[in-house]
């Protein structure tokens, strides 16, 4: 399965706005390769990465980019200390990650 060149990600939050996880196109592709059509019956909670890479809001964009290159990831989530989501940060497109709320 080949996805489009552009990547996407969605953050998943609790009703209180705390980061619960992230789901990326790569995660979904890997699940489809492993589970085939059964992936379509899975929820975001089943599919998401519950411990995504995060940074604080005062981290420089250049530091975030260096971290993403070092860890070979395409998305990083900006959160404040109680893990409330600020924004997804996938380069090079604008910050436009959509947010889905799931119960804890």
KOLMARTI-301545 format. One record per residue: residue number from 1; x, y, z of N, C-alpha, C in turn. Coordinates in nm, 3 decimals, padded with zeros to 5 digits. Layout:
KOLMARTI-301545
<pt num="NUM" n_X="X" n_Y="Y" n_Z="Z" ca_X="X" ca_Y="Y" ca_Z="Z" c_X="X" c_Y="Y" c_Z="Z"/>
...
end
This chain:
KOLMARTI-301545
<pt num="1" n_X="00.084" n_Y="-00.117" n_Z="00.000" ca_X="00.000" ca_Y="00.000" ca_Z="00.000" c_X="00.089" c_Y="00.123" c_Z="00.000"/>
<pt num="2" n_X="00.063" n_Y="00.215" n_Z="-00.090" ca_X="00.140" ca_Y="00.339" ca_Z="-00.097" c_X="00.047" c_Y="00.454" c_Z="-00.067"/>
<pt num="3" n_X="00.084" n_Y="00.534" n_Z="00.031" ca_X="00.006" ca_Y="00.653" ca_Z="00.065" c_X="00.054" c_Y="00.770" c_Z="-00.020"/>
<pt num="4" n_X="-00.026" n_Y="00.876" n_Z="-00.023" ca_X="00.016" ca_Y="00.997" ca_Z="-00.093" c_X="00.146" c_Y="01.048" c_Z="-00.032"/>
<pt num="5" n_X="00.214" n_Y="01.130" n_Z="-00.107" ca_X="00.340" ca_Y="01.187" ca_Z="-00.058" c_X="00.319" c_Y="01.271" c_Z="00.067"/>
<pt num="6" n_X="00.206" n_Y="01.342" n_Z="00.074" ca_X="00.176" ca_Y="01.425" ca_Z="00.191" c_X="00.136" c_Y="01.336" c_Z="00.308"/>
<pt num="7" n_X="00.179" n_Y="01.372" n_Z="00.427" ca_X="00.143" ca_Y="01.295" ca_Z="00.545" c_X="00.036" c_Y="01.369" c_Z="00.623"/>
<pt num="8" n_X="-00.029" n_Y="01.298" n_Z="00.715" ca_X="-00.127" ca_Y="01.362" ca_Z="00.802" c_X="-00.118" c_Y="01.299" c_Z="00.940"/>
<pt num="9" n_X="-00.173" n_Y="01.369" n_Z="01.036" ca_X="-00.184" ca_Y="01.314" ca_Z="01.171" c_X="-00.304" c_Y="01.378" c_Z="01.238"/>
<pt num="10" n_X="-00.360" n_Y="01.305" n_Z="01.332" ca_X="-00.468" ca_Y="01.356" ca_Z="01.416" c_X="-00.430" c_Y="01.329" c_Z="01.561"/>
<pt num="11" n_X="-00.449" n_Y="01.429" n_Z="01.645" ca_X="-00.428" ca_Y="01.406" ca_Z="01.787" c_X="-00.560" c_Y="01.360" c_Z="01.847"/>
<pt num="12" n_X="-00.550" n_Y="01.282" n_Z="01.953" ca_X="-00.668" ca_Y="01.233" ca_Z="02.025" c_X="-00.657" c_Y="01.288" c_Z="02.166"/>
<pt num="13" n_X="-00.764" n_Y="01.351" n_Z="02.213" ca_X="-00.763" ca_Y="01.410" ca_Z="02.347" c_X="-00.875" c_Y="01.354" c_Z="02.432"/>
<pt num="14" n_X="-00.859" n_Y="01.371" n_Z="02.563" ca_X="-00.966" ca_Y="01.337" ca_Z="02.657" c_X="-01.068" c_Y="01.451" c_Z="02.654"/>
<pt num="15" n_X="-01.186" n_Y="01.432" n_Z="02.712" ca_X="-01.283" ca_Y="01.542" ca_Z="02.717" c_X="-01.228" c_Y="01.667" c_Z="02.786"/>
<pt num="16" n_X="-01.130" n_Y="01.650" n_Z="02.873" ca_X="-01.069" ca_Y="01.763" ca_Z="02.943" c_X="-00.962" c_Y="01.833" c_Z="02.858"/>
<pt num="17" n_X="-00.935" n_Y="01.781" n_Z="02.740" ca_X="-00.837" ca_Y="01.843" ca_Z="02.652" c_X="-00.695" c_Y="01.792" c_Z="02.669"/>
<pt num="18" n_X="-00.675" n_Y="01.690" n_Z="02.751" ca_X="-00.540" ca_Y="01.634" ca_Z="02.768" c_X="-00.510" c_Y="01.538" c_Z="02.654"/>
<pt num="19" n_X="-00.385" n_Y="01.536" n_Z="02.614" ca_X="-00.341" ca_Y="01.450" ca_Z="02.505" c_X="-00.355" c_Y="01.304" c_Z="02.545"/>
<pt num="20" n_X="-00.428" n_Y="01.228" n_Z="02.464" ca_X="-00.444" ca_Y="01.084" ca_Z="02.487" c_X="-00.357" c_Y="01.004" c_Z="02.391"/>
<pt num="21" n_X="-00.329" n_Y="01.062" n_Z="02.273" ca_X="-00.247" ca_Y="00.991" ca_Z="02.175" c_X="-00.247" c_Y="01.063" c_Z="02.042"/>
<pt num="22" n_X="-00.186" n_Y="00.998" n_Z="01.944" ca_X="-00.179" ca_Y="01.051" ca_Z="01.808" c_X="-00.195" c_Y="00.935" c_Z="01.711"/>
<pt num="23" n_X="-00.258" n_Y="00.965" n_Z="01.599" ca_X="-00.275" ca_Y="00.865" ca_Z="01.493" c_X="-00.224" c_Y="00.928" c_Z="01.364"/>
<pt num="24" n_X="-00.130" n_Y="00.863" n_Z="01.299" ca_X="-00.071" ca_Y="00.916" ca_Z="01.176" c_X="-00.105" c_Y="00.825" c_Z="01.058"/>
<pt num="25" n_X="-00.082" n_Y="00.877" n_Z="00.939" ca_X="-00.103" ca_Y="00.796" ca_Z="00.820" c_X="-00.013" c_Y="00.673" c_Z="00.821"/>
<pt num="26" n_X="00.107" n_Y="00.687" n_Z="00.874" ca_X="00.198" ca_Y="00.572" ca_Z="00.882" c_X="00.146" c_Y="00.465" c_Z="00.978"/>
<pt num="27" n_X="00.088" n_Y="00.509" n_Z="01.091" ca_X="00.029" ca_Y="00.413" ca_Z="01.185" c_X="-00.083" c_Y="00.335" c_Z="01.116"/>
<pt num="28" n_X="-00.169" n_Y="00.408" n_Z="01.046" ca_X="-00.281" ca_Y="00.344" ca_Z="00.978" c_X="-00.233" c_Y="00.250" c_Z="00.868"/>
<pt num="29" n_X="-00.132" n_Y="00.291" n_Z="00.793" ca_X="-00.077" ca_Y="00.205" ca_Z="00.688" c_X="-00.021" c_Y="00.076" c_Z="00.747"/>
<pt num="30" n_X="00.053" n_Y="00.088" n_Z="00.857" ca_X="00.111" ca_Y="-00.032" ca_Z="00.920" c_X="00.002" c_Y="-00.124" c_Z="00.974"/>
<pt num="31" n_X="-00.104" n_Y="-00.067" n_Z="01.031" ca_X="-00.216" ca_Y="-00.149" ca_Z="01.079" c_X="-00.286" c_Y="-00.220" c_Z="00.964"/>
<pt num="32" n_X="-00.304" n_Y="-00.149" n_Z="00.851" ca_X="-00.368" ca_Y="-00.211" ca_Z="00.734" c_X="-00.282" c_Y="-00.325" c_Z="00.680"/>
<pt num="33" n_X="-00.151" n_Y="-00.307" n_Z="00.680" ca_X="-00.062" ca_Y="-00.413" ca_Z="00.633" c_X="-00.068" c_Y="-00.535" c_Z="00.725"/>
<pt num="34" n_X="-00.083" n_Y="-00.511" n_Z="00.854" ca_X="-00.084" ca_Y="-00.620" ca_Z="00.953" c_X="-00.221" c_Y="-00.687" c_Z="00.965"/>
<pt num="35" n_X="-00.328" n_Y="-00.606" n_Z="00.967" ca_X="-00.461" ca_Y="-00.659" ca_Z="00.997" c_X="-00.559" c_Y="-00.653" c_Z="00.880"/>
<pt num="36" n_X="-00.518" n_Y="-00.595" n_Z="00.769" ca_X="-00.606" ca_Y="-00.586" ca_Z="00.653" c_X="-00.735" c_Y="-00.511" c_Z="00.684"/>
<pt num="37" n_X="-00.846" n_Y="-00.562" n_Z="00.629" ca_X="-00.975" ca_Y="-00.497" ca_Z="00.644" c_X="-01.025" c_Y="-00.487" c_Z="00.787"/>
<pt num="38" n_X="-00.974" n_Y="-00.571" n_Z="00.878" ca_X="-01.015" ca_Y="-00.565" ca_Z="01.018" c_X="-00.981" c_Y="-00.430" c_Z="01.080"/>
<pt num="39" n_X="-00.885" n_Y="-00.359" n_Z="01.021" ca_X="-00.847" ca_Y="-00.227" ca_Z="01.071" c_X="-00.966" c_Y="-00.132" c_Z="01.066"/>
<pt num="40" n_X="-01.054" n_Y="-00.149" n_Z="00.969" ca_X="-01.168" ca_Y="-00.059" ca_Z="00.952" c_X="-01.267" c_Y="-00.067" c_Z="01.068"/>
<pt num="41" n_X="-01.262" n_Y="-00.176" n_Z="01.144" ca_X="-01.352" ca_Y="-00.191" ca_Z="01.259" c_X="-01.288" c_Y="-00.137" c_Z="01.388"/>
<pt num="42" n_X="-01.163" n_Y="-00.094" n_Z="01.382" ca_X="-01.093" ca_Y="-00.045" ca_Z="01.500" c_X="-01.130" c_Y="00.101" c_Z="01.527"/>
<pt num="43" n_X="-01.125" n_Y="00.138" n_Z="01.655" ca_X="-01.150" ca_Y="00.277" ca_Z="01.694" c_X="-01.018" c_Y="00.354" c_Z="01.694"/>
<pt num="44" n_X="-01.027" n_Y="00.486" n_Z="01.702" ca_X="-00.906" ca_Y="00.568" ca_Z="01.713" c_X="-00.826" c_Y="00.525" c_Z="01.837"/>
<pt num="45" n_X="-00.897" n_Y="00.494" n_Z="01.946" ca_X="-00.829" ca_Y="00.448" ca_Z="02.067" c_X="-00.752" c_Y="00.319" c_Z="02.047"/>
<pt num="46" n_X="-00.803" n_Y="00.231" n_Z="01.960" ca_X="-00.734" ca_Y="00.105" ca_Z="01.930" c_X="-00.609" c_Y="00.129" c_Z="01.847"/>
<pt num="47" n_X="-00.613" n_Y="00.230" n_Z="01.761" ca_X="-00.507" ca_Y="00.251" ca_Z="01.663" c_X="-00.400" c_Y="00.351" c_Z="01.704"/>
<pt num="48" n_X="-00.433" n_Y="00.442" n_Z="01.793" ca_X="-00.342" ca_Y="00.552" ca_Z="01.823" c_X="-00.218" c_Y="00.509" c_Z="01.900"/>
<pt num="49" n_X="-00.114" n_Y="00.590" n_Z="01.888" ca_X="00.006" ca_Y="00.577" ca_Z="01.970" c_X="-00.022" c_Y="00.656" c_Z="02.097"/>
<pt num="50" n_X="-00.020" n_Y="00.589" n_Z="02.211" ca_X="-00.057" ca_Y="00.653" ca_Z="02.337" c_X="00.055" c_Y="00.735" c_Z="02.400"/>
<pt num="51" n_X="00.174" n_Y="00.721" n_Z="02.349" ca_X="00.288" ca_Y="00.796" ca_Z="02.404" c_X="00.362" c_Y="00.868" c_Z="02.292"/>
<pt num="52" n_X="00.296" n_Y="00.964" n_Z="02.225" ca_X="00.363" ca_Y="01.034" ca_Z="02.116" c_X="00.472" c_Y="01.126" c_Z="02.168"/>
<pt num="53" n_X="00.564" n_Y="01.161" n_Z="02.080" ca_X="00.669" ca_Y="01.256" ca_Z="02.115" c_X="00.605" c_Y="01.393" c_Z="02.135"/>
<pt num="54" n_X="00.638" n_Y="01.457" n_Z="02.247" ca_X="00.582" ca_Y="01.589" ca_Z="02.277" c_X="00.694" c_Y="01.687" c_Z="02.310"/>
<pt num="55" n_X="00.660" n_Y="01.816" n_Z="02.298" ca_X="00.750" ca_Y="01.923" ca_Z="02.339" c_X="00.666" c_Y="02.029" c_Z="02.407"/>
<pt num="56" n_X="00.731" n_Y="02.117" n_Z="02.482" ca_X="00.663" ca_Y="02.229" ca_Z="02.546" c_X="00.649" c_Y="02.346" c_Z="02.451"/>
<pt num="57" n_X="00.560" n_Y="02.440" n_Z="02.485" ca_X="00.534" ca_Y="02.553" ca_Z="02.396" c_X="00.649" c_Y="02.652" c_Z="02.383"/>
<pt num="58" n_X="00.750" n_Y="02.645" n_Z="02.469" ca_X="00.861" ca_Y="02.740" ca_Z="02.462" c_X="00.981" c_Y="02.685" c_Z="02.384"/>
<pt num="59" n_X="00.970" n_Y="02.563" n_Z="02.334" ca_X="01.079" ca_Y="02.502" ca_Z="02.256" c_X="01.085" c_Y="02.571" c_Z="02.119"/>
<pt num="60" n_X="01.204" n_Y="02.604" n_Z="02.074" ca_X="01.221" ca_Y="02.665" ca_Z="01.943" c_X="01.183" c_Y="02.567" c_Z="01.833"/>
<pt num="61" n_X="01.128" n_Y="02.620" n_Z="01.723" ca_X="01.091" ca_Y="02.536" ca_Z="01.610" c_X="01.211" c_Y="02.458" c_Z="01.557"/>
<pt num="62" n_X="01.328" n_Y="02.521" n_Z="01.558" ca_X="01.448" ca_Y="02.452" ca_Z="01.510" c_X="01.483" c_Y="02.333" c_Z="01.599"/>
<pt num="63" n_X="01.460" n_Y="02.346" n_Z="01.729" ca_X="01.485" ca_Y="02.234" ca_Z="01.821" c_X="01.385" c_Y="02.121" c_Z="01.795"/>
<pt num="64" n_X="01.259" n_Y="02.158" n_Z="01.770" ca_X="01.157" ca_Y="02.058" ca_Z="01.740" c_X="01.194" c_Y="01.982" c_Z="01.612"/>
<pt num="65" n_X="01.235" n_Y="02.055" n_Z="01.511" ca_X="01.274" ca_Y="01.992" ca_Z="01.385" c_X="01.393" c_Y="01.899" c_Z="01.404"/>
<pt num="66" n_X="01.493" n_Y="01.943" n_Z="01.481" ca_X="01.609" ca_Y="01.858" ca_Z="01.508" c_X="01.568" c_Y="01.729" c_Z="01.580"/>
<pt num="67" n_X="01.477" n_Y="01.741" n_Z="01.676" ca_X="01.429" ca_Y="01.624" ca_Z="01.750" c_X="01.355" c_Y="01.528" c_Z="01.656"/>
<pt num="68" n_X="01.272" n_Y="01.584" n_Z="01.568" ca_X="01.197" ca_Y="01.501" ca_Z="01.475" c_X="01.291" c_Y="01.429" c_Z="01.378"/>
<pt num="69" n_X="01.394" n_Y="01.498" n_Z="01.332" ca_X="01.491" ca_Y="01.435" ca_Z="01.242" c_X="01.569" c_Y="01.326" c_Z="01.316"/>
<pt num="70" n_X="01.608" n_Y="01.354" n_Z="01.440" ca_X="01.684" ca_Y="01.257" ca_Z="01.520" c_X="01.602" c_Y="01.130" c_Z="01.545"/>
<pt num="71" n_X="01.473" n_Y="01.147" n_Z="01.576" ca_X="01.387" ca_Y="01.033" ca_Z="01.607" c_X="01.320" c_Y="00.974" c_Z="01.483"/>
<pt num="72" n_X="01.343" n_Y="01.038" n_Z="01.366" ca_X="01.286" ca_Y="00.992" ca_Z="01.240" c_X="01.133" c_Y="00.985" c_Z="01.247"/>
<pt num="73" n_X="01.074" n_Y="01.094" n_Z="01.295" ca_X="00.929" ca_Y="01.105" ca_Z="01.302" c_X="00.885" c_Y="01.226" c_Z="01.221"/>
<pt num="74" n_X="00.758" n_Y="01.226" n_Z="01.180" ca_X="00.708" ca_Y="01.335" ca_Z="01.098" c_X="00.613" c_Y="01.427" c_Z="01.173"/>
<pt num="75" n_X="00.582" n_Y="01.395" n_Z="01.298" ca_X="00.491" ca_Y="01.478" ca_Z="01.376" c_X="00.538" c_Y="01.484" c_Z="01.521"/>
<pt num="76" n_X="00.512" n_Y="01.598" n_Z="01.581" ca_X="00.541" ca_Y="01.617" ca_Z="01.722" c_X="00.426" c_Y="01.700" c_Z="01.777"/>
<pt num="77" n_X="00.386" n_Y="01.678" n_Z="01.901" ca_X="00.272" ca_Y="01.748" ca_Z="01.958" c_X="00.320" c_Y="01.846" c_Z="02.063"/>
<pt num="78" n_X="00.273" n_Y="01.969" n_Z="02.053" ca_X="00.308" ca_Y="02.072" ca_Z="02.150" c_X="00.204" c_Y="02.068" c_Z="02.262"/>
<pt num="79" n_X="00.252" n_Y="02.049" n_Z="02.385" ca_X="00.163" ca_Y="02.041" ca_Z="02.501" c_X="00.217" c_Y="02.128" c_Z="02.613"/>
<pt num="80" n_X="00.126" n_Y="02.170" n_Z="02.702" ca_X="00.170" ca_Y="02.241" ca_Z="02.822" c_X="00.194" c_Y="02.137" c_Z="02.932"/>
<pt num="81" n_X="00.246" n_Y="02.175" n_Z="03.048" ca_X="00.281" ca_Y="02.077" ca_Z="03.151" c_X="00.171" c_Y="01.978" c_Z="03.191"/>
<pt num="82" n_X="00.043" n_Y="02.015" n_Z="03.199" ca_X="-00.055" ca_Y="01.910" ca_Z="03.231" c_X="-00.095" c_Y="01.826" c_Z="03.109"/>
<pt num="83" n_X="-00.015" n_Y="01.834" n_Z="03.003" ca_X="-00.036" ca_Y="01.757" ca_Z="02.878" c_X="-00.161" c_Y="01.799" c_Z="02.803"/>
<pt num="84" n_X="-00.199" n_Y="01.925" n_Z="02.816" ca_X="-00.307" ca_Y="01.975" ca_Z="02.731" c_X="-00.247" c_Y="02.006" c_Z="02.595"/>
<pt num="85" n_X="-00.316" n_Y="01.962" n_Z="02.491" ca_X="-00.266" ca_Y="01.976" ca_Z="02.355" c_X="-00.272" c_Y="02.122" c_Z="02.310"/>
<pt num="86" n_X="-00.162" n_Y="02.168" n_Z="02.253" ca_X="-00.158" ca_Y="02.300" ca_Z="02.190" c_X="-00.176" c_Y="02.283" c_Z="02.041"/>
<pt num="87" n_X="-00.093" n_Y="02.199" n_Z="01.980" ca_X="-00.099" ca_Y="02.184" ca_Z="01.836" c_X="-00.013" c_Y="02.067" c_Z="01.792"/>
<pt num="88" n_X="-00.050" n_Y="02.006" n_Z="01.681" ca_X="00.038" ca_Y="01.910" ca_Z="01.616" c_X="00.138" c_Y="01.989" c_Z="01.534"/>
<pt num="89" n_X="00.256" n_Y="01.935" n_Z="01.512" ca_X="00.360" ca_Y="02.012" ca_Z="01.444" c_X="00.428" c_Y="01.930" c_Z="01.337"/>
<pt num="90" n_X="00.355" n_Y="01.892" n_Z="01.230" ca_X="00.421" ca_Y="01.819" ca_Z="01.123" c_X="00.481" c_Y="01.914" c_Z="01.020"/>
<pt num="91" n_X="00.608" n_Y="01.905" n_Z="00.987" ca_X="00.665" ca_Y="01.993" ca_Z="00.885" c_X="00.636" c_Y="01.936" c_Z="00.748"/>
<pt num="92" n_X="00.640" n_Y="02.011" n_Z="00.642" ca_X="00.658" ca_Y="02.155" ca_Z="00.640" c_X="00.526" c_Y="02.229" c_Z="00.628"/>
<pt num="93" n_X="00.413" n_Y="02.159" n_Z="00.632" ca_X="00.285" ca_Y="02.225" ca_Z="00.613" c_X="00.242" c_Y="02.301" c_Z="00.738"/>
<pt num="94" n_X="00.144" n_Y="02.390" n_Z="00.726" ca_X="00.098" ca_Y="02.467" ca_Z="00.843" c_X="00.040" c_Y="02.376" c_Z="00.950"/>
<pt num="95" n_X="00.028" n_Y="02.428" n_Z="01.069" ca_X="-00.029" ca_Y="02.352" ca_Z="01.180" c_X="-00.179" c_Y="02.340" c_Z="01.159"/>
<pt num="96" n_X="-00.224" n_Y="02.224" n_Z="01.112" ca_X="-00.366" ca_Y="02.209" ca_Z="01.082" c_X="-00.419" c_Y="02.074" c_Z="01.128"/>
<pt num="97" n_X="-00.354" n_Y="02.013" n_Z="01.226" ca_X="-00.398" ca_Y="01.883" ca_Z="01.273" c_X="-00.539" c_Y="01.894" c_Z="01.332"/>
<pt num="98" n_X="-00.621" n_Y="01.797" n_Z="01.301" ca_X="-00.756" ca_Y="01.793" ca_Z="01.355" c_X="-00.752" c_Y="01.722" c_Z="01.489"/>
<pt num="99" n_X="-00.847" n_Y="01.752" n_Z="01.575" ca_X="-00.852" ca_Y="01.693" ca_Z="01.708" c_X="-00.979" c_Y="01.611" c_Z="01.725"/>
<pt num="100" n_X="-00.965" n_Y="01.491" n_Z="01.780" ca_X="-01.079" ca_Y="01.406" ca_Z="01.811" c_X="-01.079" c_Y="01.384" c_Z="01.961"/>
<pt num="101" n_X="-01.196" n_Y="01.386" n_Z="02.022" ca_X="-01.208" ca_Y="01.366" ca_Z="02.166" c_X="-01.258" c_Y="01.226" c_Z="02.191"/>
<pt num="102" n_X="-01.190" n_Y="01.154" n_Z="02.281" ca_X="-01.234" ca_Y="01.020" ca_Z="02.320" c_X="-01.239" c_Y="01.015" c_Z="02.472"/>
<pt num="103" n_X="-01.330" n_Y="00.937" n_Z="02.529" ca_X="-01.338" ca_Y="00.928" ca_Z="02.675" c_X="-01.215" c_Y="00.859" c_Z="02.730"/>
<pt num="104" n_X="-01.180" n_Y="00.891" n_Z="02.854" ca_X="-01.064" ca_Y="00.827" ca_Z="02.919" c_X="-01.095" c_Y="00.684" c_Z="02.954"/>
end
